[in-house]
Each structure stands twice: as C-alpha cells, then as structure tokens.
C-alpha cells in the first residue's frame, strides 16, 4: 500500500473543487491541521481539512450562545469537511481568530507552489554541476541567499566533496542565516582541510599545509599539526 506524503496530499487537495458550507453556502478554505492531538490522542488523521471561516455563518454565530448556555464558556463552532469524504462536522474555536493561523488562502498556496518549484529547479541545477564537478558554481549557490535552504545544505555537502581549498575563505567570510546551515558549513570546512591536508595558521589564519612548521604567509614558526 502506497502512502502519500503531506506535499502530495496538498497538491491533490489544491486541485479539488472547494466544498461549500452547508450552513451558509460559503466556499470553504483549505486549512492546515496544527501539530497537536485531540481527545483520544490520535489527532485528526489528515494534515488538511476544508473549513468554513465565514464569521457570518449561522452555525458560527449561533455557536457562541449555545456553548455559553450549555457549557458556560466562550467558544463557538466552525464547520469542516475532510477532503474526499461526504460528511460535514464541527470543531470548537475559542476566539474569532481561532484556527485562522493555519488558513491556506490562494496567495499562500501559490507561494508554497513557487517554493516547491524553486526547490526542484535548484536541485536539478546542483545535480548538473555535481556531474560536471563544477564546484565553483556549487559554491556560488551555497552563498546565494535566494537559493532554498535545503538546496544550500546539499550544496554544502557537494562543496565538501568536490572543492579545492580556495573554497574555504569565502565560506569563512560569509554570514549564513540559520544554525543548521552554519553547522553544516563548519563541517564542510573541516572536511576540506582533511581532504587537502591543510589547516589555518595559528598566527595569521592563512591556509597552510597540515605538516608545515613555518608559515610562508606571516613568516612565523608554527607547531606541527
């Protein structure tokens, strides 16, 4: 039995016709389920739902009074429907903005699709450069803030495998945005030194051979590596 990834499910649900709320006939919005469990601890069972976010919906309007009278707390209902099913159900919300943080409106869906395409394109380009062993172009992608983060991580791995020691200096002088990428680049620098039997001079930080005892850059004696 083949299991669909979250990304595959999103792509499938995006192509579906959005259902309309049975209480107000408003087109429902695709909603990303938050990563928390409910009641039995099993969660929703799906990463996405269609939800009615119309604040004028009859069920939502009447829910405030109903739950105040019956349960004595401020809450209401929003109608939802699991993609691919016929049943409409209701989930509690505890403020007018409740659950709206996970709304996937058209702009968000377009942005996600653009990020996905950018990722595919970046990995395709990296693959071509890797085949031709063009580490200089791979390094440029690693340093480019417009390249998707996952692709930059992959580029760092490729640089470690393919690049010459000339790649170390730009890596040291570049400011990377995330701890994960910083850690990966530090490992890349270590791997480059290991591959080329080099190290930094303790006096001037220029790159010297690991076995060197004298730095040709600053003319200082250096301890054996």
Secondary structure in CASP SS format (residue, H / E / C, confidence):
PFRMAT SS
TARGET T0000
AUTHOR 0000-0000-0000
METHOD secondary structure of the structure
MODEL  1
X C 1.00
X C 1.00
X C 1.00
X C 1.00
X C 1.00
X H 1.00
X H 1.00
X H 1.00
X H 1.00
X H 1.00
X H 1.00
X H 1.00
X H 1.00
X H 1.00
X C 1.00
X C 1.00
X C 1.00
X C 1.00
X C 1.00
X E 1.00
X C 1.00
X C 1.00
X C 1.00
X C 1.00
X C 1.00
X C 1.00
X E 1.00
X C 1.00
X E 1.00
X E 1.00
X E 1.00
X E 1.00
X C 1.00
X C 1.00
X C 1.00
X C 1.00
X C 1.00
X C 1.00
X C 1.00
X C 1.00
X C 1.00
X C 1.00
X C 1.00
X C 1.00
X C 1.00
X C 1.00
X C 1.00
X E 1.00
X E 1.00
X E 1.00
X E 1.00
X C 1.00
X C 1.00
X C 1.00
X C 1.00
X C 1.00
X C 1.00
X H 1.00
X H 1.00
X H 1.00
X H 1.00
X H 1.00
X H 1.00
X H 1.00
X H 1.00
X H 1.00
X H 1.00
X H 1.00
X H 1.00
X H 1.00
X H 1.00
X C 1.00
X C 1.00
X C 1.00
X C 1.00
X E 1.00
X E 1.00
X E 1.00
X E 1.00
X E 1.00
X E 1.00
X C 1.00
X C 1.00
X C 1.00
X C 1.00
X C 1.00
X C 1.00
X E 1.00
X E 1.00
X E 1.00
X E 1.00
X E 1.00
X E 1.00
X C 1.00
X C 1.00
X C 1.00
X C 1.00
X C 1.00
X C 1.00
X H 1.00
X H 1.00
X H 1.00
X E 1.00
X C 1.00
X C 1.00
X H 1.00
X H 1.00
X H 1.00
X H 1.00
X H 1.00
X H 1.00
X H 1.00
X H 1.00
X H 1.00
X H 1.00
X H 1.00
X H 1.00
X H 1.00
X H 1.00
X H 1.00
X H 1.00
X H 1.00
X H 1.00
X H 1.00
X H 1.00
X H 1.00
X H 1.00
X H 1.00
X H 1.00
X H 1.00
X H 1.00
X C 1.00
X C 1.00
X C 1.00
X H 1.00
X H 1.00
X H 1.00
X H 1.00
X H 1.00
X H 1.00
X H 1.00
X H 1.00
X H 1.00
X C 1.00
X C 1.00
X C 1.00
X C 1.00
X C 1.00
X H 1.00
X H 1.00
X H 1.00
X H 1.00
X H 1.00
X H 1.00
X H 1.00
X H 1.00
X H 1.00
X H 1.00
X H 1.00
X H 1.00
X H 1.00
X H 1.00
X C 1.00
X C 1.00
X C 1.00
X H 1.00
X H 1.00
X H 1.00
X H 1.00
X H 1.00
X H 1.00
X H 1.00
X H 1.00
X C 1.00
X C 1.00
X C 1.00
X C 1.00
X C 1.00
X H 1.00
X H 1.00
X H 1.00
X H 1.00
X H 1.00
X H 1.00
X H 1.00
X H 1.00
X H 1.00
X H 1.00
X H 1.00
X H 1.00
X H 1.00
X H 1.00
X H 1.00
X H 1.00
X H 1.00
X H 1.00
X C 1.00
X E 1.00
X E 1.00
X E 1.00
X C 1.00
X C 1.00
X C 1.00
X C 1.00
X C 1.00
X C 1.00
X E 1.00
X E 1.00
X E 1.00
X C 1.00
X C 1.00
X C 1.00
X C 1.00
X E 1.00
X C 1.00
X C 1.00
X C 1.00
X C 1.00
X C 1.00
X C 1.00
X E 1.00
X C 1.00
X C 1.00
X C 1.00
X C 1.00
END
